[in-house]
Amino acid sequence: MTTVKPSMEGTTFTCSGYTVQIHDTEEDETGYWAEVVELPGCCTQGETLEELKENAEDVIEGFLEISTQNP
């Protein structure tokens, strides 16, 4: 039995005060990827939406930490 993942393309959520936009992966891939709208180049992925949201928190924290060390 094949499970079809729901499309989340273009859906957004807020994480640590930033807007995160979800994108679907290719049809033959699992999971989702997302970009933090206000932080260019800040992206992450996850197999599930829950994992994607957890990874978004981590990537935002890391991105901000690096950007304050290298202004």
Jmol script that loads the backbone (N, CA, C; Angstrom):
load data "model"
ATOM      1  N   MET A   1       0.834  -1.172   0.000  1.00  0.00           N
ATOM      2  CA  MET A   1       0.000   0.000   0.000  1.00  0.00           C
ATOM      3  C   MET A   1       0.886   1.246   0.000  1.00  0.00           C
ATOM      4  N   THR A   2       0.634   2.153  -0.916  1.00  0.00           N
ATOM      5  CA  THR A   2       1.403   3.379  -1.041  1.00  0.00           C
ATOM      6  C   THR A   2       0.667   4.517  -0.354  1.00  0.00           C
ATOM      7  N   THR A   3       1.397   5.252   0.457  1.00  0.00           N
ATOM      8  CA  THR A   3       0.819   6.405   1.133  1.00  0.00           C
ATOM      9  C   THR A   3       1.135   7.649   0.321  1.00  0.00           C
ATOM     10  N   VAL A   4       0.132   8.446   0.046  1.00  0.00           N
ATOM     11  CA  VAL A   4       0.320   9.687  -0.687  1.00  0.00           C
ATOM     12  C   VAL A   4       0.440  10.816   0.330  1.00  0.00           C
ATOM     13  N   LYS A   5       1.535  11.538   0.246  1.00  0.00           N
ATOM     14  CA  LYS A   5       1.706  12.650   1.183  1.00  0.00           C
ATOM     15  C   LYS A   5       0.907  13.847   0.679  1.00  0.00           C
ATOM     16  N   PRO A   6       0.299  14.589   1.585  1.00  0.00           N
ATOM     17  CA  PRO A   6      -0.468  15.761   1.176  1.00  0.00           C
ATOM     18  C   PRO A   6       0.466  16.872   0.690  1.00  0.00           C
ATOM     19  N   SER A   7       0.025  17.620  -0.295  1.00  0.00           N
ATOM     20  CA  SER A   7       0.816  18.745  -0.777  1.00  0.00           C
ATOM     21  C   SER A   7       0.762  19.867   0.256  1.00  0.00           C
ATOM     22  N   MET A   8       1.918  20.419   0.565  1.00  0.00           N
ATOM     23  CA  MET A   8       2.018  21.541   1.495  1.00  0.00           C
ATOM     24  C   MET A   8       2.667  22.744   0.815  1.00  0.00           C
ATOM     25  N   GLU A   9       2.839  22.673  -0.500  1.00  0.00           N
ATOM     26  CA  GLU A   9       3.518  23.714  -1.267  1.00  0.00           C
ATOM     27  C   GLU A   9       2.947  25.097  -0.965  1.00  0.00           C
ATOM     28  N   GLY A  10       3.833  26.011  -0.526  1.00  0.00           N
ATOM     29  CA  GLY A  10       3.436  27.390  -0.272  1.00  0.00           C
ATOM     30  C   GLY A  10       2.862  27.659   1.106  1.00  0.00           C
ATOM     31  N   THR A  11       2.606  26.620   1.876  1.00  0.00           N
ATOM     32  CA  THR A  11       2.097  26.799   3.235  1.00  0.00           C
ATOM     33  C   THR A  11       3.191  27.427   4.091  1.00  0.00           C
ATOM     34  N   THR A  12       2.808  28.303   4.994  1.00  0.00           N
ATOM     35  CA  THR A  12       3.788  28.938   5.871  1.00  0.00           C
ATOM     36  C   THR A  12       3.446  28.703   7.334  1.00  0.00           C
ATOM     37  N   PHE A  13       4.456  28.815   8.172  1.00  0.00           N
ATOM     38  CA  PHE A  13       4.271  28.814   9.619  1.00  0.00           C
ATOM     39  C   PHE A  13       5.327  29.727  10.214  1.00  0.00           C
ATOM     40  N   THR A  14       5.116  30.147  11.445  1.00  0.00           N
ATOM     41  CA  THR A  14       6.060  31.025  12.125  1.00  0.00           C
ATOM     42  C   THR A  14       6.891  30.205  13.094  1.00  0.00           C
ATOM     43  N   CYS A  15       8.180  30.470  13.063  1.00  0.00           N
ATOM     44  CA  CYS A  15       9.110  29.761  13.939  1.00  0.00           C
ATOM     45  C   CYS A  15      10.128  30.770  14.450  1.00  0.00           C
ATOM     46  N   SER A  16      10.221  30.927  15.747  1.00  0.00           N
ATOM     47  CA  SER A  16      11.154  31.877  16.363  1.00  0.00           C
ATOM     48  C   SER A  16      10.982  33.288  15.799  1.00  0.00           C
ATOM     49  N   GLY A  17       9.764  33.638  15.424  1.00  0.00           N
ATOM     50  CA  GLY A  17       9.472  34.965  14.903  1.00  0.00           C
ATOM     51  C   GLY A  17       9.731  35.137  13.415  1.00  0.00           C
ATOM     52  N   TYR A  18      10.102  34.078  12.732  1.00  0.00           N
ATOM     53  CA  TYR A  18      10.397  34.132  11.300  1.00  0.00           C
ATOM     54  C   TYR A  18       9.353  33.317  10.521  1.00  0.00           C
ATOM     55  N   THR A  19       9.122  33.728   9.281  1.00  0.00           N
ATOM     56  CA  THR A  19       8.184  33.025   8.409  1.00  0.00           C
ATOM     57  C   THR A  19       8.919  31.903   7.684  1.00  0.00           C
ATOM     58  N   VAL A  20       8.387  30.696   7.804  1.00  0.00           N
ATOM     59  CA  VAL A  20       8.970  29.533   7.147  1.00  0.00           C
ATOM     60  C   VAL A  20       7.982  29.052   6.090  1.00  0.00           C
ATOM     61  N   GLN A  21       8.448  28.949   4.846  1.00  0.00           N
ATOM     62  CA  GLN A  21       7.585  28.516   3.743  1.00  0.00           C
ATOM     63  C   GLN A  21       7.943  27.086   3.357  1.00  0.00           C
ATOM     64  N   ILE A  22       6.917  26.240   3.327  1.00  0.00           N
ATOM     65  CA  ILE A  22       7.089  24.817   3.027  1.00  0.00           C
ATOM     66  C   ILE A  22       6.996  24.587   1.520  1.00  0.00           C
ATOM     67  N   HIS A  23       7.835  23.664   1.045  1.00  0.00           N
ATOM     68  CA  HIS A  23       7.810  23.240  -0.352  1.00  0.00           C
ATOM     69  C   HIS A  23       7.759  21.716  -0.400  1.00  0.00           C
ATOM     70  N   ASP A  24       7.041  21.206  -1.380  1.00  0.00           N
ATOM     71  CA  ASP A  24       7.012  19.761  -1.592  1.00  0.00           C
ATOM     72  C   ASP A  24       8.321  19.312  -2.234  1.00  0.00           C
ATOM     73  N   THR A  25       8.724  18.080  -1.945  1.00  0.00           N
ATOM     74  CA  THR A  25       9.860  17.494  -2.652  1.00  0.00           C
ATOM     75  C   THR A  25       9.340  16.902  -3.956  1.00  0.00           C
ATOM     76  N   GLU A  26      10.240  16.382  -4.751  1.00  0.00           N
ATOM     77  CA  GLU A  26       9.848  15.743  -6.006  1.00  0.00           C
ATOM     78  C   GLU A  26       8.929  14.554  -5.717  1.00  0.00           C
ATOM     79  N   GLU A  27       8.138  14.164  -6.695  1.00  0.00           N
ATOM     80  CA  GLU A  27       7.166  13.080  -6.504  1.00  0.00           C
ATOM     81  C   GLU A  27       7.795  11.780  -6.015  1.00  0.00           C
ATOM     82  N   ASP A  28       9.016  11.495  -6.462  1.00  0.00           N
ATOM     83  CA  ASP A  28       9.665  10.240  -6.089  1.00  0.00           C
ATOM     84  C   ASP A  28      10.444  10.342  -4.773  1.00  0.00           C
ATOM     85  N   GLU A  29      10.355  11.492  -4.099  1.00  0.00           N
ATOM     86  CA  GLU A  29      11.044  11.695  -2.830  1.00  0.00           C
ATOM     87  C   GLU A  29      10.028  11.819  -1.698  1.00  0.00           C
ATOM     88  N   THR A  30      10.497  11.560  -0.491  1.00  0.00           N
ATOM     89  CA  THR A  30       9.626  11.704   0.669  1.00  0.00           C
ATOM     90  C   THR A  30       9.944  13.006   1.385  1.00  0.00           C
ATOM     91  N   GLY A  31       9.048  13.441   2.225  1.00  0.00           N
ATOM     92  CA  GLY A  31       9.296  14.601   3.061  1.00  0.00           C
ATOM     93  C   GLY A  31       9.026  15.929   2.385  1.00  0.00           C
ATOM     94  N   TYR A  32       9.547  16.959   3.030  1.00  0.00           N
ATOM     95  CA  TYR A  32       9.336  18.342   2.615  1.00  0.00           C
ATOM     96  C   TYR A  32      10.629  19.112   2.824  1.00  0.00           C
ATOM     97  N   TRP A  33      10.738  20.257   2.175  1.00  0.00           N
ATOM     98  CA  TRP A  33      11.825  21.171   2.464  1.00  0.00           C
ATOM     99  C   TRP A  33      11.219  22.533   2.697  1.00  0.00           C
ATOM    100  N   ALA A  34      11.960  23.403   3.377  1.00  0.00           N
ATOM    101  CA  ALA A  34      11.428  24.723   3.711  1.00  0.00           C
ATOM    102  C   ALA A  34      12.533  25.751   3.704  1.00  0.00           C
ATOM    103  N   GLU A  35      12.119  27.000   3.474  1.00  0.00           N
ATOM    104  CA  GLU A  35      13.051  28.116   3.526  1.00  0.00           C
ATOM    105  C   GLU A  35      12.518  29.161   4.484  1.00  0.00           C
ATOM    106  N   VAL A  36      13.449  29.830   5.159  1.00  0.00           N
ATOM    107  CA  VAL A  36      13.081  30.900   6.071  1.00  0.00           C
ATOM    108  C   VAL A  36      13.079  32.182   5.242  1.00  0.00           C
ATOM    109  N   VAL A  37      11.903  32.758   5.069  1.00  0.00           N
ATOM    110  CA  VAL A  37      11.709  33.863   4.134  1.00  0.00           C
ATOM    111  C   VAL A  37      12.629  35.046   4.431  1.00  0.00           C
ATOM    112  N   GLU A  38      12.757  35.424   5.679  1.00  0.00           N
ATOM    113  CA  GLU A  38      13.534  36.608   6.049  1.00  0.00           C
ATOM    114  C   GLU A  38      15.038  36.360   6.129  1.00  0.00           C
ATOM    115  N   LEU A  39      15.470  35.122   6.006  1.00  0.00           N
ATOM    116  CA  LEU A  39      16.888  34.785   6.123  1.00  0.00           C
ATOM    117  C   LEU A  39      17.341  34.075   4.842  1.00  0.00           C
ATOM    118  N   PRO A  40      17.724  34.823   3.813  1.00  0.00           N
ATOM    119  CA  PRO A  40      18.103  34.227   2.527  1.00  0.00           C
ATOM    120  C   PRO A  40      19.173  33.148   2.681  1.00  0.00           C
ATOM    121  N   GLY A  41      18.931  32.025   2.052  1.00  0.00           N
ATOM    122  CA  GLY A  41      19.863  30.908   2.109  1.00  0.00           C
ATOM    123  C   GLY A  41      19.650  29.985   3.290  1.00  0.00           C
ATOM    124  N   CYS A  42      18.715  30.305   4.155  1.00  0.00           N
ATOM    125  CA  CYS A  42      18.432  29.494   5.340  1.00  0.00           C
ATOM    126  C   CYS A  42      17.320  28.501   5.006  1.00  0.00           C
ATOM    127  N   CYS A  43      17.710  27.241   4.809  1.00  0.00           N
ATOM    128  CA  CYS A  43      16.766  26.190   4.391  1.00  0.00           C
ATOM    129  C   CYS A  43      16.968  24.946   5.240  1.00  0.00           C
ATOM    130  N   THR A  44      15.957  24.092   5.240  1.00  0.00           N
ATOM    131  CA  THR A  44      16.047  22.819   5.943  1.00  0.00           C
ATOM    132  C   THR A  44      15.087  21.838   5.307  1.00  0.00           C
ATOM    133  N   GLN A  45      15.081  20.610   5.806  1.00  0.00           N
ATOM    134  CA  GLN A  45      14.167  19.591   5.288  1.00  0.00           C
ATOM    135  C   GLN A  45      13.757  18.658   6.419  1.00  0.00           C
ATOM    136  N   GLY A  46      12.740  17.855   6.146  1.00  0.00           N
ATOM    137  CA  GLY A  46      12.297  16.867   7.119  1.00  0.00           C
ATOM    138  C   GLY A  46      11.411  15.830   6.459  1.00  0.00           C
ATOM    139  N   GLU A  47      11.426  14.638   6.989  1.00  0.00           N
ATOM    140  CA  GLU A  47      10.594  13.562   6.447  1.00  0.00           C
ATOM    141  C   GLU A  47       9.121  13.762   6.777  1.00  0.00           C
ATOM    142  N   THR A  48       8.853  14.409   7.917  1.00  0.00           N
ATOM    143  CA  THR A  48       7.480  14.696   8.334  1.00  0.00           C
ATOM    144  C   THR A  48       7.375  16.191   8.633  1.00  0.00           C
ATOM    145  N   LEU A  49       6.161  16.693   8.732  1.00  0.00           N
ATOM    146  CA  LEU A  49       5.984  18.109   9.073  1.00  0.00           C
ATOM    147  C   LEU A  49       6.516  18.401  10.467  1.00  0.00           C
ATOM    148  N   GLU A  50       6.336  17.472  11.385  1.00  0.00           N
ATOM    149  CA  GLU A  50       6.853  17.652  12.747  1.00  0.00           C
ATOM    150  C   GLU A  50       8.378  17.765  12.730  1.00  0.00           C
ATOM    151  N   GLU A  51       9.030  16.876  11.994  1.00  0.00           N
ATOM    152  CA  GLU A  51      10.484  16.919  11.891  1.00  0.00           C
ATOM    153  C   GLU A  51      10.937  18.208  11.194  1.00  0.00           C
ATOM    154  N   LEU A  52      10.211  18.630  10.168  1.00  0.00           N
ATOM    155  CA  LEU A  52      10.532  19.867   9.462  1.00  0.00           C
ATOM    156  C   LEU A  52      10.489  21.062  10.406  1.00  0.00           C
ATOM    157  N   LYS A  53       9.478  21.125  11.252  1.00  0.00           N
ATOM    158  CA  LYS A  53       9.348  22.238  12.198  1.00  0.00           C
ATOM    159  C   LYS A  53      10.474  22.214  13.233  1.00  0.00           C
ATOM    160  N   GLU A  54      10.842  21.043  13.713  1.00  0.00           N
ATOM    161  CA  GLU A  54      11.951  20.932  14.657  1.00  0.00           C
ATOM    162  C   GLU A  54      13.260  21.369  13.994  1.00  0.00           C
ATOM    163  N   ASN A  55      13.463  20.932  12.762  1.00  0.00           N
ATOM    164  CA  ASN A  55      14.678  21.295  12.034  1.00  0.00           C
ATOM    165  C   ASN A  55      14.715  22.791  11.729  1.00  0.00           C
ATOM    166  N   ALA A  56      13.555  23.389  11.499  1.00  0.00           N
ATOM    167  CA  ALA A  56      13.498  24.833  11.241  1.00  0.00           C
ATOM    168  C   ALA A  56      13.994  25.604  12.460  1.00  0.00           C
ATOM    169  N   GLU A  57      13.593  25.191  13.640  1.00  0.00           N
ATOM    170  CA  GLU A  57      14.073  25.848  14.862  1.00  0.00           C
ATOM    171  C   GLU A  57      15.591  25.779  14.946  1.00  0.00           C
ATOM    172  N   ASP A  58      16.126  24.595  14.679  1.00  0.00           N
ATOM    173  CA  ASP A  58      17.573  24.397  14.758  1.00  0.00           C
ATOM    174  C   ASP A  58      18.322  25.223  13.721  1.00  0.00           C
ATOM    175  N   VAL A  59      17.824  25.247  12.489  1.00  0.00           N
ATOM    176  CA  VAL A  59      18.543  25.957  11.424  1.00  0.00           C
ATOM    177  C   VAL A  59      18.483  27.468  11.635  1.00  0.00           C
ATOM    178  N   ILE A  60      17.376  27.972  12.153  1.00  0.00           N
ATOM    179  CA  ILE A  60      17.289  29.409  12.439  1.00  0.00           C
ATOM    180  C   ILE A  60      18.287  29.778  13.533  1.00  0.00           C
ATOM    181  N   GLU A  61      18.329  28.993  14.588  1.00  0.00           N
ATOM    182  CA  GLU A  61      19.268  29.245  15.682  1.00  0.00           C
ATOM    183  C   GLU A  61      20.707  29.233  15.169  1.00  0.00           C
ATOM    184  N   GLY A  62      21.048  28.232  14.368  1.00  0.00           N
ATOM    185  CA  GLY A  62      22.400  28.134  13.825  1.00  0.00           C
ATOM    186  C   GLY A  62      22.726  29.269  12.876  1.00  0.00           C
ATOM    187  N   PHE A  63      21.781  29.621  12.028  1.00  0.00           N
ATOM    188  CA  PHE A  63      21.976  30.707  11.074  1.00  0.00           C
ATOM    189  C   PHE A  63      22.248  32.018  11.801  1.00  0.00           C
ATOM    190  N   LEU A  64      21.455  32.307  12.813  1.00  0.00           N
ATOM    191  CA  LEU A  64      21.620  33.555  13.568  1.00  0.00           C
ATOM    192  C   LEU A  64      22.938  33.566  14.344  1.00  0.00           C
ATOM    193  N   GLU A  65      23.312  32.428  14.879  1.00  0.00           N
ATOM    194  CA  GLU A  65      24.565  32.338  15.616  1.00  0.00           C
ATOM    195  C   GLU A  65      25.751  32.614  14.695  1.00  0.00           C
ATOM    196  N   ILE A  66      25.745  32.014  13.530  1.00  0.00           N
ATOM    197  CA  ILE A  66      26.828  32.218  12.573  1.00  0.00           C
ATOM    198  C   ILE A  66      26.844  33.651  12.043  1.00  0.00           C
ATOM    199  N   SER A  67      25.666  34.201  11.769  1.00  0.00           N
ATOM    200  CA  SER A  67      25.623  35.549  11.200  1.00  0.00           C
ATOM    201  C   SER A  67      26.065  36.617  12.203  1.00  0.00           C
ATOM    202  N   THR A  68      25.895  36.374  13.500  1.00  0.00           N
ATOM    203  CA  THR A  68      26.361  37.351  14.484  1.00  0.00           C
ATOM    204  C   THR A  68      27.866  37.221  14.712  1.00  0.00           C
ATOM    205  N   GLN A  69      28.424  36.053  14.447  1.00  0.00           N
ATOM    206  CA  GLN A  69      29.871  35.863  14.586  1.00  0.00           C
ATOM    207  C   GLN A  69      30.623  36.408  13.372  1.00  0.00           C
ATOM    208  N   ASN A  70      29.946  36.429  12.222  1.00  0.00           N
ATOM    209  CA  ASN A  70      30.559  36.886  10.970  1.00  0.00           C
ATOM    210  C   ASN A  70      29.684  37.961  10.320  1.00  0.00           C
ATOM    211  N   PRO A  71      29.657  39.161  10.907  1.00  0.00           N
ATOM    212  CA  PRO A  71      28.760  40.206  10.373  1.00  0.00           C
ATOM    213  C   PRO A  71      29.095  40.672   8.973  1.00  0.00           C
TER     214      PRO A  71
END
end "model"
wireframe off; spacefill off
backbone 0.3
color backbone group
